[in-house]
Amino acid sequence: MVPVFIFFFVIFSLVDISRILLHSSTEAVYSFVVITMAALVMAKVVLISNILPFIDLFKGRPLIYSTLWKSSIYVLCTIFVRVLERVLPLFFEDKGLSLIDERVVSEVERLPFWLSQAWVFVLLLLFVAWQELVEAVGSDKVRKLFFGR
C-alpha cells in the first residue's frame, strides 16, 4: 500500500504544482491534507480491488491484458468510491433517495469529474503496467537493471 500511496501523492502534488504554474498563482489549488487524503483513498481503492476474486483473470497471458483489466477495475472502483463519498453524507442526513439520485447524476454529468477520471485512468495504467512488469521480471532483476549491482 505504501508504494501506491507514494506514487499517487507525488503525482497529485505534481498536478497541483502544474495548476499553480498554469494560473501564475502562488496559492496551491489543493492543500497538503487534500492531496494526502486523495492518495490514501487511491491506495485504499487499489488495496480493496486486489482482493476481488476476478482481479487476476488474465494471469499467464501477455501483460497488456492484465494491465488493461486491472486498470479498468481500479477505475471502476475509483468512480464508485468518488460517488459514494459525495452521496454518503446525504444518506446519513436522511435527505431522501431523490436528492441522492439527483446528486449522483449531477456529479457524474460534470466535465471535471470525467477529466479527473481520465487522469486517474492514465496514472493507474502506468502504475499497473509497472507493477505487472516488476511481478513478471522480478523485483531483484528490475532493481539490478535500474541501479546496477
Backbone hydrogen bonds, N-H to C=O, Kabsch-Sander energy under -0.5 kcal/mol:
donor,donor_aa,acceptor,acceptor_aa,energy
5,F,1,M,-2.4
6,I,2,V,-2.9
7,F,3,P,-2.6
8,F,4,V,-2.4
9,F,5,F,-2.6
10,V,6,I,-2.5
11,I,7,F,-2.3
12,F,8,F,-2.8
13,S,9,F,-2.0
14,L,10,V,-2.3
15,V,11,I,-2.3
16,D,12,F,-2.0
17,I,13,S,-2.4
18,S,14,L,-2.5
19,R,15,V,-2.0
20,I,16,D,-2.1
21,L,17,I,-2.4
22,L,18,S,-2.5
23,H,19,R,-2.0
24,S,21,L,-0.7
25,S,20,I,-2.1
35,I,31,S,-2.3
36,T,32,F,-2.4
37,M,33,V,-2.7
38,A,34,V,-2.5
39,A,35,I,-2.3
40,L,36,T,-2.3
41,V,37,M,-2.5
42,M,38,A,-2.3
43,A,39,A,-2.2
44,K,40,L,-2.3
45,V,41,V,-2.5
46,V,42,M,-2.3
47,L,43,A,-2.4
48,I,44,K,-2.9
49,S,45,V,-2.5
50,N,46,V,-1.8
51,I,48,I,-1.2
52,L,49,S,-1.5
55,I,52,L,-1.5
57,L,54,F,-1.0
59,K,56,D,-1.3
61,R,58,F,-1.8
65,Y,62,P,-1.3
66,S,62,P,-1.0
67,T,63,L,-2.7
68,L,64,I,-2.6
69,W,65,Y,-2.5
70,K,66,S,-2.7
71,S,67,T,-2.2
72,S,68,L,-2.1
73,I,69,W,-2.4
74,Y,70,K,-2.9
75,V,71,S,-2.4
76,L,72,S,-2.5
77,C,73,I,-2.4
78,T,74,Y,-2.3
79,I,75,V,-2.7
80,F,76,L,-2.2
81,V,77,C,-2.5
82,R,78,T,-2.9
83,V,79,I,-2.5
84,L,80,F,-2.5
85,E,81,V,-2.5
86,R,82,R,-0.9
86,R,83,V,-0.5
87,V,83,V,-1.7
88,L,84,L,-2.9
90,L,87,V,-0.6
91,F,87,V,-1.9
92,F,88,L,-2.2
93,E,89,P,-1.5
94,D,91,F,-0.9
95,K,90,L,-2.0
100,I,96,G,-1.8
101,D,97,L,-2.9
102,E,98,S,-2.2
103,R,99,L,-2.4
104,V,100,I,-2.4
105,V,101,D,-2.3
106,S,102,E,-2.6
107,E,103,R,-2.3
108,V,104,V,-2.5
109,E,105,V,-1.7
110,R,106,S,-0.5
110,R,107,E,-0.7
114,W,110,R,-1.2
115,L,111,L,-2.5
116,S,112,P,-2.5
117,Q,113,F,-1.8
118,A,114,W,-2.0
119,W,115,L,-2.0
120,V,116,S,-2.5
121,F,117,Q,-2.5
122,V,118,A,-2.3
123,L,119,W,-2.7
124,L,120,V,-2.8
125,L,121,F,-2.6
126,L,122,V,-2.2
127,F,123,L,-2.6
128,V,124,L,-3.2
129,A,125,L,-2.3
130,W,126,L,-2.2
131,Q,127,F,-2.6
132,E,128,V,-3.1
133,L,129,A,-2.2
134,V,130,W,-2.5
135,E,131,Q,-2.2
136,A,132,E,-2.3
137,V,133,L,-2.7
138,G,134,V,-2.5
142,V,138,G,-2.2
143,R,139,S,-2.5
144,K,140,D,-2.3
145,L,141,K,-2.6
146,F,142,V,-2.2
147,F,143,R,-2.8
148,G,144,K,-1.8
